Amino acid sequence: MLAVLKVAPKKTRLKSEEKAVKKLTRALSPIRSLDVSTGFLEGHLRVLAGPDRLSLRTSVPALHKLRREARRGLAKTSRRLRAELGAPDLGKLKDGRFGARFLPALRRGLRAARSRAARRLREYRRSPDMHRLHEFRIALKKYRYLLEIHAEVLRTPDPALRTLKALQDHIGAMHDLEVLRQLLQDPRVTRRISKEASRRALVRFEAKLASEVAALEKGFLSRQERRLRSLFPNEVP
C-alpha cells in the first residue's frame, strides 16, 4: 500500500510512515516465528511418548525466553516510533490529482508484483531449495496484498485470492517447520540443555523436522501444479 502512495506528489509521500512500518515488521517477524514454533513444539510433545518427551521439554523454556526478549524489543521499537512520529496528515491524500492516479498506480504495482512472483517461481523451478521457495512465498504475499486492495477498490471479489492464500498456507507450513528446526539449533536454546540424553533427543527431533521439510518441498511443484498453472500459466508447462 505504501508503495502505491509513492505515485503521489512529493508533498504527500509518507516516507517516515513507510520506515516505521518496516521497523515494526522487522520487530514483529521473530515474535510470529517464535509463537508458531513454540506452539508446534508443545503440540508435538503432547503426543510424544517415552523419554524423548521429557528431554525435549527442556527446549520449551528457552523458546519462551526468546519470545519474551522479542516482545520487549517490539515494545521498545513501538515506544521509540511513537515518540518520533506525529500523526500523519492524511488530509493531504484528498488531493484530487492523487486520487485520479491511485487506481492506475495500483494496477502498475499489481503487474510488477505478479511479475516478481513469476520470476521467483521460475528461479525455484530451475533450482529448487527452501530458500528460493521462501522467496517465492514472500513475492506471493506482496502480490496478494495488492490484489486484496484492488478487489476492495472495485468491490469485486477476485478468485485468484483464494488460490494465493492456499499456496501461501502450504509454503508457510513448510517454512514454519524449517524455522523451528533452526531455532532448536540456536545456541541460546542448546546451551540450556545440559543432559546428554536431552541433546540426543533434540538431534533426533531436528532430523525428523528436516526429513519432513525435505519431503514437503520435494513434492511441492507436483502437488500444487494446478494452482500454480492457474496463477502463472507461462511458468508451469
N, C-alpha and C positions, 0 to 999 in steps of 0.2 A: 504494500500500500504506500509506504513512504517512497518507494522508487517511482511510483506513479506521480506523486506530488512534485517530483523534480521537474516536471514539464511546466510547472507554473512559473510566472515571472520571478525573478531572483528574490524580490522582497517577500515573497510568500513561502519560500523554501524553509522547511523545518529542519535545518541541519543539526541543531542542538538536540531536538527530539529524536532524530534518527540515531545519533550517537548514544542517547540514553537507552533506546530500545536495544541496541546491540550490546551494551554493557549489561542490561538486565537479562538478556538472552544467555550471555556467557555465564552469568551467575546462576540462572535457573537450570541450565543444562545438567550439571552434575547432580543437582538435587533430584531431578526426574530419574536419572540413571540409577542413583542410589536407592530411591524409593522402589523402583521396579526390581532391582537386583535383590534388595533385602526381602521384599515380598516373595520373590521367586524362590530364594534360598529357604526361607521359613516354610513355604508351602512344600518344598521338596523334603525338608526334614520331618514334616508331619507324617509322611507316608514311608519314610526310610526306616528300615528295621536293622537291628544289630548294633555292634559297637561303633560303626561309622557315624551313626546319628549323634551320639554324644561327642564324638571327636569333631565333627563339623560344626557343632553348635558354638564352638569357640570362635568361629568366624563372625557370628552374628553381632556380638557386641562391638567388634571392630568396625563393621559396616555402619552400625548405629552411630558410632563416634564420628566417622567420616561425614555422615549425613548431618549431624549437629554442627560440625565445622562449616559445612557448605551452607547451611541455613544462616549461620552467623555472618558468613560472607555476603549472602544476599541481603540481609538486614542492613549491613554496613553500606553496601552499594546503594540501596534504596534511600537511606538517610542522606548520603552524600549527593545523590542526584536531586532529591527534593530541595536541598539547600542551594544547589547550583542552578536549577531551572525554575523559572517562574511559570505561571500559567500561559500556555501558548495562545497567541492572538489568532484564534480560529476565524475571527471576523474577516481577516484578510482573504480567506478562502472563498468568500462570497463574490469575489471579483468575477464579473460575467465572462471576461475573456478566458479565465482559467476554467470555469465551468464548461464552456464550449469545447475546451481542449481535453477535458478529462477522459471521455469515452474513447476517442481515438488513441490517446496515450495509453489507456488501459489495454486496448487491443494490441498495440505495439508491444507492450510488456508481455502480454499473453503469448504472442508469436515468438518472442525471444525466449520466454521461459520454456515453451514447448520445444523449441529448437535445442536448448541446452539439455533438456531431459532426453531427447532423442540422441544427442551426441553422447551423453553418459551411458545410455543403453548400448550404443554402438561400441563404445570402449569396453564395456563389460562383456559383450558377446565376443569381442576379439580376444580378450584376455580375462577370463572370469576369476575373480577373487573377492573376498569380503570387503576390501577397501573400495573397489570400484562399484560394488553393489551398494555400499553405503552412500557413495557419491550420487548414484542414480536415485536412491531414496530421497536424498536432500533436494535434488532437482525436481523430483515429483512433488515434494511438499510445496516448494515455491510455486510450481505450476498450478497446483490445486488451489492454493490460497487466492491467486489472481483469478482463477476460474470461478471461485465462490463469489468474489466481489463482482465479477462480470454478470453472473447469474442473478445476483441480488439487484444490480442496477437495472437489468432488463426485466426483472420479476418473472424470469423463466427458468425452471429447473434444467440443469444440464446433465444428461445421463452419464457423461464421462466422469462426473464427480464420484459416483458410486464405484466405478471401476478403479479410479485413482485411489480411493480410500482402501479398497480391498488389497491393492498392490502394496500400499504403504504399510498396512497392518501385517501383511505376510513378511515383508522385508524387515519390518520393525521387530517381529518376534525373533527372527534370527539375530538381529543386532543386539537385542536385549540379552540373549544367551551369551553372545560374544563379550558384551560389556561386563557381565557378571564374571565370566572366566578371567578377564583382565583384572577386575577388581580383586579377585581372590589371589592374584599374583602380586598385588601391591604390597611393598614392604611394610606399610602401615598396618596391613592385615596379617601378613605372615609372621611378623615379629611378635605378635601376641600369642602365637601358637607355639608353646614350648615342648609339648609332648611329641615324641617321635611318631606315635600311633596316629595322632591328630594330623601331623604333617603328611603321612602316607595317605590318610583318608582324603585329605584336601587334594593331593596329586591325582588320586583316582577319580575324584569328582570333576576336577578340571579336564581330565582326559575324556570323561563321559560327555561333558559340555562341548568340547572340541569336536568329538565324533558326531554329536547331534547337529552342530552348526554346519559341519562339512557335508553331512547327508542332506540337510535342507538346502544348502547353497547349490549342491550338485544338481538337484532336481528342480531348481527354480525356473529355468527357462522352459522346460518341458511342461511343468505343471501350470505355469502362468501364460502359456503361449497364446491362448485365446484372448485374454485380457490385454496382453502386450500388443497383439496384432490390431485390436480394435482402437488402441490409442496411437500406435506408431506403425501403420501398415507398411511404410517404406523400410522399416528397420527389421521386420520379422518376416522372413520368407514363408 
